[in-house]
Amino acid sequence: MSVHEPHYRPAPGVSGPRRLTPGWRWLTEVVWGLEHAFERAKASGRPEEDTRVRIFIILGVFSLIFAVLSLGAAHAALWGPQRGGGAGVAPGAVARADLTDRNGQLLATNIVHYGLYIDPREVWDRGVAFRQLRAALPRIPASRLNRVLNGERRLIVLTGLTPSERAAVHDLALGGVTFEPEDRRVYPLGASARHLIGVADTGNVGVSGAELAFDKEIKAAGMAGQDFPLSIDLRVQGVLENELAVAAVAAQAKGAVGIITDVQTGEVLGMASWPTFDPDRRDAADEGATLNRVTSAHYEMGSVFKSFTVAAGLDTGRADMNTLFDASQTFMIGNRRINDFHAQNRIMTLEDVFIHSSNIGTSRLAVEMGGDVMKTYFQRLGLLDAAPIELKESARPRRPGKWDDSTLASLSFGYGIMITPVQAAAAYGALTNGGRFVPLSLRKGGARNAQTHQVVSEQTSLAMLDLMRRNVVRGSGGRADAPGLRVGGKTGSANKLVNGRYDPTVAVGSFAAVFPADGPANAKRYSIFILIDEPGSYPRTGGFVAAPAVGRIADRIAPFLGVERRADRYRTATGEKIPEPVVEAAR
């Protein structure tokens, strides 16, 4: 009996025999050699030996293959490179990291909730099921529950069940009722820091605030089993929110804004927009409550802009503290008349212009410097572009279309341009930290690879710090002082446009502050910016509606920030004025 060699049949679409590796070629030859031996055994009339040997060999071959595969798997598991979806995942990895403040206090986290499903085909008594489910879980919409119970397939009834709610429903032991786990983002602080933190949707994607700004980084930190810290300090945030709400209610205001920053690093320590809202009751929020006024609302800021005008004048050398400006009469630009709200009707030094908030004085200075100079300084201060903070809600300003003398006069005292409060806070930081523009940031430690630039000289910055301190000691900012904390700042008030005309009954009042205002240019220093939107009480100016809140905030947060109370050359540590030395005229 002849034995035919097996022929390799190529797979469809493959031409020619398959090339085998030497190891597999050897194994194939052994198997075919054994097969030939079996054929020879049959030819010799020993079929029983043929069967026993065949079984033994097959068992041996499969055992060998299994051993080789097991050794290969063990080697790959112990010494092979880690790759694939589940490899290298840290213990405690989650879809989205916990958000914390700079000190590790929890702002947002993920908690397992449950979805409630019902398959009506497995419900024994639909009427009983309806009544029991509504009693155990009153927030189930009756219409939705009825629709699912009277349907023909398994559907979801309600999402976001807490573990206790799940247990209450489970204890009913109803047929056809099942649960599926859901990873849900929760915010334990409720309405606190709401605009700053933002929200993430049910798919664990950030949709606003820090949740959106740092979305990818929050997810990466979660996969690494780490938290994601923000720059804010919850203690500072709590004080800011409390005092801002008190000021807004007292002023019968439409809204209010507050932001506290570290002027050296640009870190935001607190950010509040009033009124606020609870993310779990968003539909019940007051009108305008969901808007982050710090980053997205535009305002003509009024006299807080006089700091920018005076700083430009000092920095260019066009003026010094003793330069005189004629504010004894109305300043005319064509047919336009510019007057002072607190008219002194006299010739004033630059210091007097700032302390008495003279529109005439800053208008004369701005016109003298010209449009190119003013535009250059406004650009450096970040007033002509959206604030470079991580929040996507940061809005672009509404800039003037032309820079003629009339526009320059308006700009010098905060009209003719609408900016956001976060822009104002960043610009004041540049005037009070040695002259550097540092982008504001919600990242602990400040913005990564921050693009800083020099706005004014260090000498100009120190001069502005002293001038702002003098304004609090003996000018319009007196209500912002806090004993021993050396607060400096500038008031701001502006009427709003209503039907094309400025209405004196619809206004904003603000105060831009810094403390401590003394010490070297690079000293640790903090900025507080408060704006009260449309106060209903009178007077409506920043010195009355915003400055007192600044003083109370500085007083309360100083211990958290390590700011010590001590005297400066204007006041004692307890707030008493120090008499200025009398200079006798030379004889």
VMD Tcl script that draws the C-alpha trace (Angstrom):
set ca {
  {0.00 0.00 0.00}
  {1.45 3.26 -1.05}
  {1.48 6.22 1.27}
  {0.89 9.61 -0.31}
  {2.54 12.72 1.00}
  {0.05 15.36 2.11}
  {-0.34 18.33 -0.11}
  {-0.61 21.92 1.30}
  {-3.70 23.71 0.04}
  {-3.23 27.46 -0.07}
  {-5.85 29.57 1.64}
  {-8.17 31.45 -0.68}
  {-6.44 34.53 -2.03}
  {-2.97 33.27 -0.98}
  {-0.59 31.93 -3.61}
  {2.14 29.44 -2.85}
  {2.88 27.42 0.25}
  {2.94 29.14 3.67}
  {6.41 29.68 5.07}
  {6.88 28.05 8.48}
  {9.36 29.06 11.14}
  {12.06 26.42 11.88}
  {10.43 25.43 15.19}
  {7.03 24.82 13.69}
  {8.62 23.08 10.65}
  {10.32 20.62 13.02}
  {7.08 19.93 14.88}
  {5.22 19.39 11.61}
  {7.82 16.89 10.40}
  {7.58 14.96 13.69}
  {3.77 14.75 13.45}
  {3.85 13.59 9.84}
  {6.59 11.07 10.67}
  {4.39 9.61 13.39}
  {1.48 9.48 10.96}
  {3.59 7.47 8.54}
  {4.50 5.12 11.36}
  {0.80 4.59 12.09}
  {0.18 3.80 8.46}
  {3.01 1.27 8.52}
  {1.58 -0.29 11.72}
  {-1.77 -0.73 10.03}
  {-0.05 -2.34 7.06}
  {1.67 -4.82 9.44}
  {-1.65 -5.84 11.05}
  {-1.16 -4.21 14.50}
  {-4.14 -1.85 14.75}
  {-4.39 -2.03 18.60}
  {-0.86 -0.73 18.98}
  {-1.66 1.94 16.47}
  {-4.61 3.27 18.55}
  {-2.76 3.29 21.89}
  {0.24 5.06 20.47}
  {-1.90 7.59 18.64}
  {-3.76 8.56 21.84}
  {-0.52 8.79 23.79}
  {1.14 10.97 21.18}
  {-1.84 13.31 20.85}
  {-1.93 13.79 24.63}
  {1.78 14.46 24.66}
  {1.62 17.00 21.84}
  {-1.24 18.93 23.46}
  {0.52 18.87 26.83}
  {3.64 20.26 25.22}
  {1.72 23.03 23.47}
  {-0.10 23.94 26.71}
  {3.19 24.07 28.63}
  {4.79 26.34 26.01}
  {1.83 28.71 25.99}
  {1.71 28.84 29.80}
  {5.41 29.67 30.02}
  {4.98 32.40 27.39}
  {2.04 33.96 29.23}
  {3.87 33.90 32.54}
  {6.91 35.56 30.97}
  {4.82 38.28 29.36}
  {2.96 38.96 32.61}
  {6.07 39.18 34.75}
  {8.63 40.77 32.45}
  {6.81 42.01 29.38}
  {6.06 45.68 28.67}
  {2.84 47.08 30.17}
  {0.38 48.25 27.55}
  {-3.27 48.15 26.75}
  {-6.30 49.77 28.32}
  {-5.95 48.35 31.81}
  {-2.19 48.23 32.14}
  {-0.43 50.74 34.35}
  {-3.62 52.13 35.91}
  {-2.93 53.44 39.40}
  {-4.79 52.11 42.44}
  {-7.83 54.24 43.16}
  {-8.08 55.47 39.56}
  {-11.35 57.23 38.74}
  {-12.83 58.79 35.62}
  {-12.48 62.30 37.07}
  {-10.19 63.49 39.85}
  {-11.47 65.18 43.00}
  {-11.21 68.97 42.80}
  {-9.73 70.52 45.95}
  {-8.72 73.96 47.11}
  {-5.05 74.81 47.61}
  {-5.12 73.23 51.08}
  {-6.76 69.96 50.03}
  {-10.34 70.84 51.00}
  {-12.86 69.05 48.79}
  {-14.68 71.03 46.08}
  {-15.98 68.29 43.76}
  {-15.91 64.49 43.67}
  {-17.48 61.47 42.01}
  {-19.91 59.26 43.94}
  {-21.60 56.13 42.64}
  {-25.30 56.70 42.09}
  {-27.80 54.36 40.45}
  {-30.19 54.31 37.56}
  {-33.64 52.78 38.24}
  {-34.92 50.45 35.50}
  {-38.27 48.64 35.22}
  {-39.24 45.78 32.93}
  {-43.08 45.84 32.99}
  {-43.26 42.27 31.70}
  {-41.92 41.06 35.04}
  {-44.10 43.26 37.27}
  {-46.86 41.23 38.93}
  {-49.21 44.05 39.94}
  {-48.54 47.38 38.21}
  {-50.91 49.35 40.43}
  {-49.23 48.15 43.60}
  {-45.79 48.78 42.09}
  {-46.77 52.35 41.18}
  {-48.00 53.18 44.68}
  {-45.05 51.59 46.48}
  {-42.43 53.20 44.24}
  {-43.99 56.65 44.61}
  {-44.08 56.23 48.40}
  {-40.45 55.08 48.60}
  {-39.17 57.63 46.05}
  {-41.50 60.66 45.82}
  {-39.29 62.46 43.28}
  {-40.11 59.91 40.57}
  {-42.28 61.77 38.02}
  {-45.70 60.09 38.12}
  {-46.19 60.45 34.35}
  {-42.85 58.83 33.60}
  {-43.48 55.95 36.01}
  {-46.94 55.32 34.53}
  {-45.55 55.32 31.01}
  {-42.83 52.79 31.82}
  {-45.15 50.47 33.84}
  {-47.66 50.37 31.01}
  {-45.04 49.82 28.33}
  {-43.78 46.63 26.75}
  {-40.02 46.76 27.37}
  {-37.37 47.56 29.98}
  {-36.77 51.30 30.34}
  {-35.02 53.67 32.70}
  {-37.30 55.53 35.10}
  {-34.92 57.77 37.05}
  {-31.18 58.48 37.23}
  {-29.06 59.64 40.12}
  {-30.42 57.49 42.94}
  {-28.32 57.75 46.08}
  {-27.32 54.54 47.89}
  {-30.04 55.17 50.50}
  {-32.68 55.71 47.81}
  {-31.59 52.54 46.06}
  {-31.87 50.61 49.33}
  {-35.39 51.95 49.94}
  {-36.56 50.78 46.53}
  {-34.69 47.47 46.75}
  {-36.41 46.66 50.06}
  {-39.76 46.68 48.27}
  {-38.75 43.42 46.57}
  {-40.71 44.27 43.42}
  {-40.37 42.10 40.37}
  {-38.91 43.70 37.23}
  {-37.10 46.48 39.18}
  {-33.33 46.62 38.68}
  {-30.49 49.10 39.14}
  {-27.37 50.05 37.20}
  {-24.47 51.99 38.76}
  {-23.62 55.50 37.51}
  {-20.50 57.57 38.23}
  {-21.93 60.98 39.13}
  {-20.18 64.30 39.83}
  {-21.26 65.94 43.09}
  {-20.46 69.32 44.63}
  {-20.59 69.18 48.43}
  {-20.37 72.97 48.83}
  {-23.65 73.56 46.98}
  {-23.83 77.18 45.79}
  {-20.42 78.14 47.21}
  {-17.70 78.85 44.60}
  {-20.24 77.74 42.04}
  {-19.21 79.93 39.10}
  {-15.53 79.25 39.70}
  {-15.80 75.44 39.99}
  {-18.34 75.03 37.19}
  {-20.00 71.70 36.42}
  {-19.33 68.42 34.61}
  {-22.10 66.55 32.79}
  {-23.29 62.97 33.35}
  {-20.70 61.78 30.84}
  {-17.89 63.13 33.05}
  {-17.12 65.98 30.64}
  {-16.55 69.49 32.00}
  {-19.00 72.04 30.65}
  {-18.17 75.24 32.58}
  {-15.78 76.84 35.07}
  {-12.67 74.99 36.22}
  {-14.33 71.68 35.29}
  {-14.16 72.76 31.63}
  {-10.92 74.76 31.82}
  {-8.91 71.82 33.20}
  {-11.04 68.99 31.77}
  {-8.20 66.87 30.33}
  {-5.94 67.41 33.32}
  {-8.69 66.49 35.77}
  {-9.28 63.24 33.88}
  {-5.53 62.48 33.75}
  {-5.20 63.11 37.50}
  {-8.16 60.81 38.10}
  {-6.57 57.98 36.13}
  {-3.40 58.49 38.18}
  {-5.39 58.26 41.42}
  {-4.58 61.87 42.33}
  {-6.54 64.99 43.28}
  {-6.49 68.19 41.20}
  {-5.90 71.28 43.38}
  {-7.09 74.76 42.41}
  {-5.53 78.03 43.52}
  {-8.41 79.15 45.73}
  {-8.38 79.07 49.51}
  {-11.79 78.02 50.83}
  {-11.35 80.20 53.91}
  {-10.74 83.26 51.74}
  {-13.55 82.23 49.38}
  {-16.00 81.92 52.26}
  {-15.18 85.38 53.62}
  {-15.44 86.92 50.15}
  {-18.84 85.37 49.46}
  {-20.18 86.34 52.88}
  {-19.09 89.99 52.76}
  {-20.06 90.39 49.11}
  {-23.59 89.16 49.83}
  {-23.86 91.48 52.87}
  {-22.75 94.47 50.77}
  {-25.05 93.60 47.88}
  {-28.11 93.16 50.09}
  {-27.37 96.35 52.03}
  {-27.05 98.29 48.77}
  {-30.19 96.66 47.31}
  {-28.07 95.74 44.31}
  {-28.89 93.82 41.16}
  {-25.58 91.97 41.33}
  {-22.08 92.03 42.77}
  {-18.58 90.84 41.96}
  {-15.53 90.02 44.06}
  {-12.08 88.67 43.28}
  {-9.00 88.28 45.48}
  {-5.58 87.54 43.98}
  {-1.93 87.15 44.86}
  {-0.40 89.98 42.80}
  {3.03 88.32 42.60}
  {1.94 84.89 41.31}
  {-1.40 85.74 39.70}
  {-3.15 83.01 41.71}
  {-6.86 83.60 42.30}
  {-7.53 82.99 46.01}
  {-11.23 83.78 45.83}
  {-13.77 84.58 43.11}
  {-17.46 85.31 43.69}
  {-20.39 86.39 41.56}
  {-23.60 87.36 43.35}
  {-26.31 86.14 43.21}
  {-25.19 82.53 42.98}
  {-27.10 79.28 42.45}
  {-27.26 75.65 43.50}
  {-26.25 73.34 40.61}
  {-28.82 70.77 41.73}
  {-31.57 73.40 41.48}
  {-30.38 75.30 38.42}
  {-33.93 75.74 37.09}
  {-34.89 77.60 40.27}
  {-31.97 80.08 40.01}
  {-32.69 83.82 40.01}
  {-32.40 85.72 36.75}
  {-28.74 86.31 35.95}
  {-27.54 84.04 38.77}
  {-25.85 81.55 36.44}
  {-23.73 84.28 34.82}
  {-20.17 84.58 36.11}
  {-20.02 88.37 36.29}
  {-16.30 88.25 37.13}
  {-15.34 86.94 33.69}
  {-18.33 87.56 31.45}
  {-20.06 90.83 32.46}
  {-18.90 94.12 30.93}
  {-18.79 97.40 32.82}
  {-17.65 100.96 32.33}
  {-15.63 101.02 35.54}
  {-15.42 104.72 36.25}
  {-12.63 106.24 38.35}
  {-10.70 103.02 39.03}
  {-9.25 103.81 35.56}
  {-7.60 106.92 36.96}
  {-4.92 104.66 38.41}
  {-4.03 103.52 34.89}
  {-3.93 107.09 33.55}
  {-1.81 108.41 36.43}
  {0.57 105.44 36.19}
  {1.08 106.09 32.47}
  {1.77 109.76 33.20}
  {4.36 108.91 35.86}
  {5.97 106.17 33.79}
  {6.39 108.34 30.68}
  {7.70 111.26 32.73}
  {4.85 113.49 31.53}
  {3.96 114.14 35.18}
  {5.16 113.70 38.75}
  {3.38 114.10 42.06}
  {3.89 117.85 42.02}
  {2.78 118.51 38.44}
  {-0.07 121.04 38.42}
  {-3.40 120.70 36.63}
  {-5.98 123.45 36.31}
  {-9.25 122.10 37.70}
  {-10.57 125.53 38.63}
  {-13.06 125.50 35.78}
  {-14.75 123.22 33.26}
  {-12.44 121.52 30.77}
  {-13.74 121.99 27.22}
  {-13.01 119.60 24.33}
  {-14.86 121.09 21.38}
  {-18.43 121.44 22.57}
  {-18.02 118.81 25.29}
  {-17.87 119.96 28.90}
  {-15.93 117.87 31.48}
  {-16.58 118.60 35.16}
  {-15.62 117.07 38.49}
  {-18.10 115.16 40.65}
  {-16.32 116.34 43.80}
  {-15.32 119.73 42.42}
  {-12.40 121.46 44.13}
  {-12.43 124.42 41.72}
  {-8.71 124.97 42.06}
  {-5.33 124.16 40.59}
  {-4.34 120.67 41.80}
  {-1.20 118.55 42.01}
  {-1.23 115.09 40.49}
  {-1.60 113.66 44.00}
  {-4.64 115.88 44.58}
  {-6.09 114.81 41.22}
  {-5.90 111.18 42.32}
  {-7.05 111.60 45.92}
  {-9.97 113.90 45.02}
  {-10.75 111.86 41.87}
  {-10.67 114.77 39.45}
  {-12.05 114.02 35.99}
  {-10.65 117.31 34.74}
  {-7.13 116.50 35.94}
  {-6.92 113.01 34.40}
  {-8.57 114.25 31.17}
  {-5.91 116.95 30.78}
  {-3.16 114.38 31.44}
  {-4.57 111.85 28.95}
  {-4.98 114.45 26.18}
  {-1.43 115.65 26.78}
  {-0.03 112.09 26.50}
  {-2.00 111.39 23.32}
  {-3.73 108.38 21.82}
  {-0.64 106.32 20.99}
  {0.69 106.47 24.55}
  {-2.67 105.71 26.16}
  {-3.33 102.83 23.78}
  {0.12 101.37 24.43}
  {-0.37 101.37 28.21}
  {-3.91 100.02 27.98}
  {-2.61 97.20 25.79}
  {0.18 96.39 28.25}
  {-2.32 96.37 31.12}
  {-4.46 93.78 29.32}
  {-7.43 96.13 28.95}
  {-7.85 95.62 25.19}
  {-8.03 91.81 25.12}
  {-9.81 89.06 27.02}
  {-8.12 88.29 30.33}
  {-5.70 85.36 29.80}
  {-7.16 83.22 32.59}
  {-7.93 79.52 32.05}
  {-11.71 80.01 32.25}
  {-13.33 79.72 28.81}
  {-15.95 82.25 29.93}
  {-13.38 85.08 29.88}
  {-14.94 87.68 27.55}
  {-13.31 90.22 25.28}
  {-13.73 93.89 26.23}
  {-15.75 96.41 24.25}
  {-13.08 98.78 23.02}
  {-13.32 102.30 21.62}
  {-13.39 102.66 17.84}
  {-11.33 105.85 17.81}
  {-8.78 107.43 20.13}
  {-9.41 111.17 19.68}
  {-9.15 113.75 22.46}
  {-12.74 113.32 23.59}
  {-12.32 109.53 23.79}
  {-9.03 109.91 25.66}
  {-10.70 112.14 28.23}
  {-13.46 109.53 28.75}
  {-10.96 106.68 28.99}
  {-8.93 108.55 31.60}
  {-11.78 108.24 34.10}
  {-13.25 104.90 33.03}
  {-15.86 105.66 30.37}
  {-15.81 104.75 26.67}
  {-14.53 101.23 27.28}
  {-16.27 98.23 28.87}
  {-14.11 95.58 30.49}
  {-14.65 92.58 32.76}
  {-13.79 92.63 36.49}
  {-11.14 89.96 35.96}
  {-9.36 92.33 33.54}
  {-9.44 95.10 36.13}
  {-8.01 92.78 38.80}
  {-5.15 91.67 36.53}
  {-4.34 95.28 35.57}
  {-4.21 96.39 39.21}
  {-1.91 93.46 39.93}
  {0.53 94.86 37.36}
  {0.53 98.29 39.03}
  {1.23 96.86 42.50}
  {3.72 94.00 42.04}
  {6.69 95.93 40.68}
  {5.15 96.65 37.29}
  {4.80 93.14 35.77}
  {1.65 91.89 34.06}
  {1.09 88.37 35.41}
  {-1.84 86.39 33.95}
  {-4.38 85.41 36.58}
  {-4.75 81.68 37.14}
  {-6.93 79.14 38.94}
  {-4.02 76.70 38.98}
  {-2.26 76.24 42.31}
  {1.16 77.83 41.89}
  {0.03 80.08 39.03}
  {-0.25 79.67 35.28}
  {2.12 77.26 33.55}
  {4.72 78.99 31.37}
  {3.08 82.32 32.16}
  {3.85 85.01 29.59}
  {4.65 88.01 31.77}
  {5.76 91.43 30.57}
  {6.75 94.74 32.09}
  {4.01 97.37 32.10}
  {5.54 100.15 34.18}
  {8.85 100.54 35.97}
  {9.38 99.34 39.51}
  {9.71 102.99 40.58}
  {6.31 103.79 39.08}
  {4.79 100.75 40.80}
  {6.11 101.86 44.19}
  {4.81 105.39 43.57}
  {1.35 104.01 42.77}
  {1.34 101.87 45.90}
  {2.09 104.91 48.04}
  {-0.49 107.02 46.21}
  {-3.18 104.35 46.68}
  {-2.33 104.14 50.38}
  {-2.65 107.91 50.71}
  {-6.05 107.73 49.03}
  {-7.27 105.39 51.77}
  {-5.72 107.45 54.56}
  {-7.00 110.86 53.48}
  {-8.96 110.48 50.25}
  {-12.12 108.87 48.87}
  {-11.12 105.36 50.00}
  {-11.18 105.91 53.76}
  {-13.95 103.34 54.39}
  {-11.71 100.57 53.03}
  {-9.06 100.87 55.73}
  {-8.37 97.98 58.12}
  {-6.28 98.61 61.25}
  {-2.61 97.74 60.76}
  {-3.02 96.18 57.29}
  {-1.91 99.23 55.25}
  {-4.71 99.02 52.70}
  {-4.40 101.12 49.55}
  {-6.83 101.54 46.68}
  {-9.01 103.58 44.40}
  {-12.76 104.14 44.27}
  {-14.78 103.89 41.08}
  {-18.29 104.96 40.13}
  {-19.99 105.07 36.76}
  {-23.50 105.67 35.47}
  {-24.93 103.15 33.01}
  {-26.26 103.84 29.54}
  {-30.05 103.52 29.45}
  {-31.76 104.13 26.11}
  {-28.70 105.92 24.78}
  {-28.23 108.26 27.76}
  {-26.28 107.93 31.01}
  {-28.76 107.47 33.85}
  {-27.50 108.68 37.27}
  {-29.96 106.35 39.03}
  {-28.50 103.24 37.34}
  {-24.85 102.89 38.25}
  {-21.97 100.70 39.39}
  {-19.76 101.36 42.40}
  {-16.40 99.67 42.82}
  {-13.19 99.65 44.82}
  {-9.83 98.27 43.69}
  {-7.59 97.60 46.69}
  {-4.19 96.20 47.57}
  {-2.72 95.26 50.94}
  {-0.22 95.68 52.41}
  {0.63 98.71 50.28}
  {4.04 99.29 51.87}
  {7.31 97.37 51.59}
  {9.50 96.51 48.60}
  {8.03 95.96 45.13}
  {8.39 92.17 45.35}
  {6.77 91.88 48.81}
  {3.90 89.44 49.30}
  {0.80 91.44 48.47}
  {-2.87 90.79 47.75}
  {-5.46 92.51 45.58}
  {-9.17 92.81 46.40}
  {-11.61 94.02 43.77}
  {-15.27 94.60 44.68}
  {-17.98 95.87 42.33}
  {-21.62 96.50 43.24}
  {-23.89 96.41 40.19}
  {-26.85 98.80 40.15}
  {-27.12 99.63 43.87}
  {-30.60 100.82 44.79}
  {-29.51 102.65 47.92}
  {-28.01 106.13 48.01}
  {-25.23 107.23 47.76}
  {-24.28 104.82 44.97}
  {-20.57 105.64 44.72}
  {-17.82 103.07 45.23}
  {-16.60 104.75 48.40}
  {-19.94 103.97 50.07}
  {-21.14 100.69 48.53}
  {-17.86 98.81 47.85}
  {-15.06 100.24 50.03}
  {-16.50 99.09 53.39}
  {-16.67 95.48 52.15}
  {-13.01 95.67 51.13}
  {-11.98 96.74 54.64}
  {-13.97 93.94 56.28}
  {-12.60 91.33 53.88}
  {-8.98 92.40 54.41}
  {-9.53 92.36 58.17}
  {-10.90 88.80 58.13}
  {-8.53 87.13 55.61}
  {-5.26 88.67 56.84}
  {-4.66 85.85 59.41}
  {-5.16 83.19 56.70}
  {-2.64 84.92 54.43}
  {-0.06 85.59 57.13}
  {-0.28 89.39 56.85}
  {0.85 90.97 60.13}
  {-0.65 94.14 61.51}
  {1.81 96.94 62.02}
  {2.17 100.67 61.66}
  {3.24 102.52 58.54}
  {4.12 106.18 58.14}
  {0.45 107.15 57.93}
  {-1.27 105.13 60.67}
  {-0.48 103.12 63.78}
  {-1.06 99.38 63.98}
  {-4.44 100.06 65.59}
  {-5.52 102.55 62.93}
  {-4.84 105.95 64.53}
  {-3.52 108.64 62.20}
  {0.11 109.65 62.57}
  {0.47 113.45 62.22}
  {2.48 114.43 59.18}
  {5.67 116.36 59.95}
  {5.38 120.13 59.59}
  {7.99 121.56 57.28}
  {8.89 125.12 58.29}
  {9.59 127.58 55.56}
  {13.22 128.65 55.28}
  {13.92 132.06 56.79}
}
mol new
graphics top color blue
foreach p $ca { graphics top sphere $p radius 0.5 }
foreach p [lrange $ca 0 end-1] q [lrange $ca 1 end] { graphics top cylinder $p $q radius 0.2 }
display resetview
